Amino acid sequence: LLLLGLIVCSTAALAAPYPLGTMTCADIGKFASEAMGWRSQGRSREQALAELDKRTYNDPVEKKNLTTIVGLVFGSYGDNWSVESAGTVMRTDCETGR
C-alpha cells in the first residue's frame, strides 16, 4: 500500500506544471510585459538581466523563470510580441503548464 502511494505521488509530481516558487502565473505575465517594455524602450538583453540581479527572490526558481522569460522576450519570440501580448502569452502558458 505504501509503495502504491509513492507511485501515485511521483506520477502526480511529474505531471505538475513547472515550479513557480512564490510567484503566480499572473506575476509571470506581469513580468513578461515589464521585460517587453524594457525591450521596446531599447534596453539590451544584458541590461534586462542586470535588472534581475537587483531583485529579491523568495525561491531560487523564481530567478530561473524570469531569466527564461528575458530570453524569450529578447529572442525571436519577442519580435512578434507587444507589451500586452507578452504578458498574455506567458500567463497563459504558465496556466496551462507549458
Order of alpha helices (4+ residues) and beta strands (2+ residues): alpha-alpha-alpha-alpha-alpha
